[in-house]
Amino acid sequence: MDYQKELIAEFDRETASTRKLLEAIPADADFTFKPHAKSMSLGRLAGHVSETAGEWAISTLTTDKLEFSPEHKFEQYVPASKEAMLERYDRDVAKAKDALGNLKPEDWDKNWKFVAGGQAWIDDSKFGVWRTWVLNHMIHHRAQLGVYVRLLDKPIPGMYGPSADSSM
């Protein structure tokens, strides 16, 4: 089995499903909407989902370490609009797919580390980071985003077959 080919196919499937859900966000949605006080805003969650498939995936595939100094002020991506988010998503996913296609199989075993403020938050193989912190993380937050879209009373597209909305 060509595992690299399978990983590319999986990334294609999951990013296509993610894009469908990002498209389902109403163009006039209030990006400050939160279903609960402890929840991320709709804009922040949508931005997080899109950057996980993009910038985070690219960093995982093209570097061995991401390090932020204690003085670093992380700026969360909150898109200005749905259109801007989709443009960035498409551009970054294409870059991530290119990086995935160019990764040598032996590079999956290399260590990848995320350090912020002097503390290692992630210290795993590139493969472990890819599975957990790129694919699984994107799918997890995509599901959360689906709840937000449902709470906005908008139809949910099917991810692994038809949804309750698409089968009506």
C-alpha positions in Angstrom: 0.0 0.0 0.0 1.2 3.5 -0.8 0.6 5.2 2.5 1.6 8.6 1.1 -1.0 8.3 -1.6 -3.6 7.3 1.1 -2.7 10.3 3.3 -3.1 12.7 0.3 -6.5 11.1 -0.5 -7.6 11.4 3.1 -6.5 15.1 3.3 -8.4 15.8 0.0 -11.6 14.2 1.4 -11.4 15.9 4.7 -10.5 19.3 3.4 -13.3 19.0 0.8 -15.8 18.2 3.5 -14.4 21.0 5.7 -14.9 23.5 2.8 -18.5 22.4 2.4 -19.2 23.3 6.0 -17.3 26.6 5.7 -19.4 27.4 2.7 -22.6 26.6 4.7 -21.9 29.6 7.0 -24.3 32.3 6.0 -22.7 35.2 4.2 -24.4 37.6 6.6 -23.6 35.6 9.7 -22.6 37.5 12.9 -19.0 36.3 13.4 -19.3 37.4 17.1 -22.0 34.8 17.7 -21.3 32.4 20.6 -23.6 29.6 21.7 -22.2 29.8 25.2 -20.0 32.2 27.2 -17.1 29.7 27.2 -17.4 29.0 23.4 -15.3 30.5 20.7 -17.0 33.1 18.5 -18.3 31.8 15.2 -15.6 33.9 13.4 -12.8 32.5 15.6 -14.0 28.9 15.3 -14.3 29.2 11.5 -10.9 30.8 11.3 -9.4 28.1 13.5 -10.9 25.3 11.4 -9.5 27.0 8.2 -6.0 27.6 9.6 -5.7 24.1 10.9 -6.0 22.7 7.4 -3.8 25.5 6.1 -1.1 27.2 8.1 -0.9 24.5 10.8 -0.7 21.7 8.3 2.0 23.6 6.3 4.0 24.2 9.4 3.8 20.6 10.4 5.0 19.4 7.0 7.7 21.9 6.3 9.3 22.6 9.7 10.5 20.5 12.6 9.6 23.1 15.3 7.3 26.0 15.8 8.5 28.2 18.7 6.9 31.3 20.1 8.9 33.3 22.6 7.4 34.3 25.9 6.9 37.8 24.5 5.1 36.6 21.4 1.5 37.9 21.2 -0.5 35.3 19.3 -3.1 36.9 17.0 -6.0 34.6 16.5 -7.3 34.5 12.9 -10.8 35.8 12.7 -11.7 36.3 9.1 -13.1 39.6 7.9 -15.7 37.8 5.8 -16.7 34.3 4.6 -15.3 35.1 1.2 -11.9 36.1 2.5 -11.8 33.0 4.7 -12.6 30.7 1.7 -10.0 32.4 -0.4 -7.4 31.9 2.2 -8.5 28.4 2.9 -8.3 27.4 -0.7 -4.8 29.0 -1.1 -3.4 27.4 2.1 -4.9 24.0 1.5 -3.3 23.9 -1.9 0.1 24.8 -0.3 -0.4 22.1 2.3 -1.3 19.5 -0.3 1.8 20.4 -2.2 3.9 20.0 0.9 2.2 16.7 1.7 3.0 15.4 -1.8 6.6 16.4 -1.5 7.2 15.0 2.0 9.6 12.0 1.9 8.2 8.9 3.6 11.1 8.8 6.1 10.3 12.4 7.2 7.1 11.1 9.0 9.4 9.7 11.7 11.1 13.0 12.4 10.3 14.8 15.6 8.1 17.9 15.5 7.8 20.2 18.4 5.6 23.2 19.3 7.0 25.4 22.0 5.3 28.5 23.4 6.7 30.6 26.2 9.5 28.1 26.8 7.1 25.2 27.4 6.8 22.3 24.9 3.1 21.8 24.2 3.5 19.2 21.4 6.5 16.9 21.1 5.8 14.0 18.7 6.6 12.5 15.4 5.5 14.5 12.3 3.1 11.6 11.6 1.6 11.8 15.2 1.3 15.6 14.9 -0.3 15.2 11.4 -2.9 12.7 12.6 -3.7 14.3 16.0 -3.1 18.0 15.5 -3.9 18.5 11.9 -6.5 15.9 10.7 -8.3 14.9 13.9 -8.1 18.5 15.3 -9.7 19.9 12.1 -12.4 17.3 12.1 -13.1 17.9 15.8 -13.5 21.7 15.3 -15.4 21.1 12.1 -18.0 19.2 14.1 -18.2 22.0 16.6 -18.7 24.4 13.7 -21.6 22.3 12.4 -23.4 22.8 15.7 -23.0 26.6 15.3 -24.4 26.4 11.7 -27.3 24.3 13.0 -28.0 26.8 15.8 -28.2 29.5 13.1 -30.9 27.3 11.6 -29.0 26.7 8.4 -28.7 23.3 6.6 -25.7 21.1 7.3 -24.0 19.5 4.3 -23.2 15.8 4.5 -19.7 14.9 5.5 -19.6 11.1 5.2 -22.8 10.7 3.3 -26.0 12.7 3.3 -27.0 14.8 6.3 -30.5 15.1 7.7 -30.8 18.3 5.6 -29.6 16.8 2.3 -31.6 13.6 2.6 -35.0 15.4 2.8 
